[in-house]
Every structure is written in structure tokens, then in C-alpha cells.
Amino acid sequence: MNLDAGLLPPEWVKEALCAEVDPVIFFPEKGDRTVDAKNTCKACNVKTQCLEYSLTNNERFGIWGGLTEHDRRKLRRNLIKKAS
């Protein structure tokens, strides 16, 4: 049994542009700018996988797939409404 399997990052992380910049920009303090992180995500080839990962794992902090926590909550609500 491989106990580390659940601890390894997903394969798509190897292609993520966020790995090439300061991770602090993806976890801004309230009121800080998010434009640098969002622009990095916009140019990233794996932003869709990143966003899906954050939604699946209920990531509550940071910018994932170009969306802030607030953006993701709004997206979740809209998805739930559409599914109803």
C-alpha cells in the first residue's frame, strides 16, 4: 500500500505557472491586489485543472484557477442553482 499517494500533488502542477512566481501573490491579505495572481493564472495552461481542484477540495483560501475565494463561492452558488 502506498501511503504517500494521497499526499502527492496532481500531475498538472508540474505545468502550473504559479510555481514560477512568489506564492505570496496567490494568498493576498484582505484589501491587497489580486491582479498579478489573476494575470499569472490567465496565462497558465492548467488553470482549468487548478480551478477544478480547488472546487473539488473546497479550498477556502487563495487564488486558484484565477478566482478568489469570493469568486469561487459565487461560482459554487451558481452551479448549485443550475443543478436544481
C-alpha positions as CSV (number, residue, x, y, z in Angstrom):
1,M,0.0,0.0,0.0
2,N,1.4,3.4,-1.0
3,L,0.6,5.8,1.9
4,D,2.1,8.8,0.0
5,A,-0.3,8.5,-2.9
6,G,-2.8,10.9,-1.4
7,L,-0.1,13.4,-0.4
8,L,1.5,13.8,-3.9
9,P,0.4,16.9,-5.9
10,P,-1.6,16.3,-9.0
11,E,0.4,15.9,-12.3
12,W,-0.9,19.2,-13.7
13,V,1.0,21.1,-11.0
14,K,4.2,20.5,-12.9
15,E,2.9,22.8,-15.7
16,A,1.5,25.5,-13.4
17,L,2.9,29.0,-13.9
18,C,2.3,29.8,-10.3
19,A,5.3,27.6,-9.4
20,E,7.5,30.2,-11.2
21,V,6.4,33.2,-9.2
22,D,6.3,34.2,-5.5
23,P,3.4,32.2,-4.0
24,V,2.5,35.1,-1.7
25,I,0.7,36.8,-4.5
26,F,-1.8,33.9,-4.5
27,F,-2.7,34.4,-0.9
28,P,-3.3,38.1,-0.5
29,E,-4.3,39.8,2.7
30,K,-7.8,41.4,2.7
31,G,-7.6,44.5,0.5
32,D,-4.4,43.5,-1.3
33,R,-4.2,43.5,-5.1
34,T,-5.0,40.3,-6.9
35,V,-4.3,41.4,-10.4
36,D,-0.8,39.9,-10.5
37,A,-2.0,36.4,-9.4
38,K,-5.0,36.6,-11.8
39,N,-2.8,37.6,-14.7
40,T,-0.5,34.7,-14.0
41,C,-3.5,32.3,-13.9
42,K,-4.9,33.8,-17.1
43,A,-1.7,32.8,-19.0
44,C,-1.5,29.4,-17.4
45,N,-2.3,26.2,-19.4
46,V,-3.6,24.3,-16.4
47,K,-5.9,27.0,-14.9
48,T,-9.0,24.8,-15.5
49,Q,-7.5,21.9,-13.7
50,C,-6.4,24.2,-10.9
51,L,-9.9,25.6,-10.5
52,E,-11.5,22.2,-10.6
53,Y,-9.0,21.0,-7.9
54,S,-9.9,24.0,-5.7
55,L,-13.6,23.4,-6.1
56,T,-13.3,19.6,-5.5
57,N,-11.2,20.1,-2.4
58,N,-13.1,23.1,-1.1
59,E,-10.0,25.3,-1.0
60,R,-11.1,28.2,1.2
61,F,-8.1,30.4,0.8
62,G,-6.1,31.9,-2.0
63,I,-6.5,32.4,-5.8
64,W,-7.0,29.1,-7.7
65,G,-7.6,29.0,-11.4
66,G,-7.8,32.8,-11.5
67,L,-10.6,33.0,-9.0
68,T,-10.5,34.4,-5.4
69,E,-12.3,32.8,-2.5
70,H,-15.3,35.1,-3.1
71,D,-15.3,34.3,-6.9
72,R,-15.3,30.6,-6.1
73,R,-18.2,30.8,-3.6
74,K,-20.2,32.7,-6.2
75,L,-19.4,30.1,-8.9
76,R,-20.4,27.3,-6.5
77,R,-23.7,29.0,-5.7
78,N,-24.4,29.5,-9.5
79,L,-23.5,25.9,-10.2
80,I,-25.9,24.7,-7.4
81,K,-28.7,26.9,-8.8
82,K,-28.2,25.5,-12.3
83,A,-28.2,21.9,-11.0
84,S,-31.5,22.5,-9.1
